[in-house]
C-alpha cells in the first residue's frame, strides 16, 4: 500500500494540473486574461492554493495555457503532414485550423499583448509557417491543389474565421467548417461539393 502512495500522489498532481490548464484555457479564451485565479480554481474544482502551487504567477499559468493552445495548432498541421493521402491531410488540417481559430476568441492576441516576452512568438510563427508550407507542397504534388495556391492564401482563410458571428459555440464551429469547405473548394482542382447550407 505505502509503495503505491508516491505514484498515486504524482498522478493526482498531474490530474490537478491538467484540470487547471483545461479550465484556464477555456476561461482565458471566453473571459479574457483578467479572469481571477479563484474562478479558474473553481472551474478546475481545486483550491486557489493548488493553482498557485503548480503556477506561482498568473503569467506562468497564461504561458502554459497558451503553450497547450500552440500544441493543438501544431498537432493539426503535423497530423496533416503524416497523412498518407496528402490532399486529405491538407483538407483536414485546414478544417481543424479554422475551427481552432474560431475557438480562439482573441486569446492569442491577448497573450502577445499582455506578455510579449513570455515566449518566442516569432519562432513559433516561423515553425508554423514552415510546416504549413510543406502541407501545401505535398497537396500540390497530388494534382488536387491548384498550382497557384501559396501560403499567403491559407493564412487569410484561417483568419477569416474571426468574422464568424453565431449565437452558440456549436453554430460558430459549424460555420467555420462551412467556411473551410468553401475555401478548400476554391483551392481544389476540380471543385468539390460543399456541405449543406445552414438552416
C-alpha positions in Angstrom: 0.0 0.0 0.0 2.6 2.5 1.0 4.8 1.7 -2.0 2.0 3.0 -4.3 1.4 6.3 -2.5 4.1 8.3 -4.2 2.8 7.2 -7.6 -0.8 8.0 -6.6 0.3 11.4 -5.3 2.1 12.2 -8.6 -0.9 11.0 -10.6 -3.2 13.2 -8.5 -0.9 16.2 -9.0 -0.9 15.6 -12.8 -4.7 15.3 -12.8 -5.0 18.6 -10.9 -2.5 20.3 -13.2 -4.3 19.1 -16.3 -7.7 20.3 -14.9 -6.2 23.7 -14.1 -4.8 24.1 -17.6 -8.1 23.0 -19.2 -10.1 25.4 -17.1 -7.6 28.2 -17.6 -7.6 27.8 -21.4 -11.4 27.8 -21.5 -11.7 30.8 -19.2 -9.0 32.9 -20.8 -10.5 32.3 -24.3 -14.0 33.3 -23.3 -13.4 35.8 -20.4 -10.1 37.3 -21.2 -6.8 37.3 -19.2 -8.2 39.3 -16.3 -10.3 36.5 -15.0 -9.2 35.9 -11.4 -7.4 32.8 -10.4 -10.1 31.9 -7.9 -12.5 31.5 -10.9 -10.1 29.2 -12.7 -9.7 27.2 -9.4 -13.5 26.9 -9.1 -13.8 25.6 -12.7 -11.0 23.1 -12.1 -12.5 22.0 -8.8 -9.4 22.8 -6.8 -8.5 25.4 -4.3 -6.6 28.6 -5.3 -3.6 27.4 -3.3 -3.4 24.3 -5.6 -3.3 26.6 -8.6 -0.5 28.7 -7.2 1.4 25.5 -6.2 1.5 24.5 -9.8 1.7 28.0 -11.3 3.2 30.5 -8.8 2.3 33.5 -11.0 -0.5 34.4 -13.3 1.9 34.9 -16.2 3.2 31.3 -15.8 -0.4 30.0 -15.9 -1.2 32.0 -19.0 2.0 31.0 -20.8 1.4 27.3 -20.1 -2.2 27.5 -21.2 -1.1 29.2 -24.4 1.6 26.5 -24.9 -1.2 24.0 -24.9 -3.0 26.1 -27.5 0.1 26.1 -29.7 0.4 22.3 -29.4 -3.2 22.0 -30.7 -2.3 24.1 -33.7 0.9 22.1 -34.4 -0.9 18.9 -34.0 -3.4 19.8 -36.6 -0.7 20.6 -39.1 1.5 17.6 -38.1 -1.4 15.2 -38.5 -1.9 16.5 -41.9 1.7 16.1 -42.8 1.8 12.4 -41.8 -1.5 11.5 -43.5 -0.6 9.0 -46.3 -3.1 10.9 -48.5 -1.6 14.5 -48.8 -4.8 16.0 -50.2 -6.9 14.6 -47.4 -4.2 15.7 -44.9 -4.4 19.3 -46.3 -8.2 19.4 -46.2 -8.5 18.0 -42.6 -5.7 20.3 -41.3 -7.2 23.4 -42.9 -10.6 22.5 -41.4 -9.1 22.0 -37.9 -7.1 25.2 -38.1 -10.2 27.2 -39.0 -12.1 25.6 -36.1 -9.2 26.3 -33.7 -9.2 29.9 -34.9 -12.9 30.3 -34.2 -12.4 28.8 -30.7 -9.5 31.3 -30.1 -11.7 34.3 -29.2 -8.7 36.6 -29.4 -6.7 34.6 -26.8 -3.5 34.6 -28.9 -3.7 38.3 -29.5 -4.3 38.9 -25.8 -1.3 36.8 -24.7 1.0 38.5 -27.1 -0.2 42.0 -26.0 -0.1 41.3 -22.2 3.1 39.2 -22.1 5.1 40.0 -25.2 8.3 38.4 -23.8 6.7 35.3 -22.3 7.9 33.1 -25.2 9.5 33.4 -28.6 6.4 34.2 -30.6 8.4 34.8 -33.8 9.9 31.3 -33.6 6.5 29.8 -33.0 5.2 31.6 -36.1 8.1 30.7 -38.2 7.8 27.0 -37.3 4.1 27.0 -38.0 4.6 28.7 -41.4 7.3 26.2 -42.4 5.0 23.3 -41.6 2.0 24.8 -43.4 4.1 25.5 -46.5 5.1 21.8 -46.6 1.5 20.8 -46.2 0.7 22.9 -49.3 3.6 21.5 -51.2 2.5 17.9 -50.6 -1.1 18.7 -51.6 0.1 20.3 -54.8 2.1 17.2 -55.7 -1.2 15.2 -55.8 -2.6 17.4 -58.5 -5.6 18.2 -56.4 -4.5 21.6 -55.1 -4.3 24.5 -57.6 -0.7 25.1 -58.6 -1.0 28.8 -57.9 -2.1 28.4 -54.3 0.5 29.9 -51.9 1.0 30.1 -48.2 -0.4 33.7 -48.2 -3.7 32.2 -49.4 -4.0 29.8 -46.4 -3.5 32.5 -43.8 -6.4 34.7 -44.7 -8.6 31.6 -45.0 -7.8 30.8 -41.3 -8.1 34.4 -40.1 -11.5 34.8 -41.9 -12.9 32.7 -39.1 -12.6 35.8 -36.8 -15.5 37.3 -38.7 -17.9 34.5 -37.9 -20.8 35.5 -35.7 -23.2 33.0 -34.3 -25.4 32.6 -31.2 -23.8 29.4 -29.8 -20.3 27.9 -29.9 -21.7 24.9 -31.8 -23.1 27.3 -34.5 -19.7 29.1 -34.7 -17.9 25.8 -35.3 -20.4 24.7 -37.9 -20.0 28.0 -39.7 -16.2 27.7 -39.5 -16.4 24.2 -41.1 -18.6 25.5 -43.9 -16.2 28.4 -44.5 -13.3 26.0 -44.6 -15.1 23.8 -47.1 -15.9 26.8 -49.3 -12.3 27.9 -49.3 -11.0 24.4 -49.9 -13.3 24.1 -52.9 -11.8 27.3 -54.3 -8.3 25.8 -53.9 -9.3 22.4 -55.4 -8.8 21.0 -58.9 -11.5 20.1 -59.8 -14.0 21.8 -57.5 -15.6 19.6 -54.8 -19.0 19.7 -53.2 -19.9 22.0 -50.3 -21.7 20.7 -47.2 -25.3 21.6 -46.8 -26.3 25.2 -46.2 -27.2 26.2 -42.6 -30.9 26.4 -41.7 
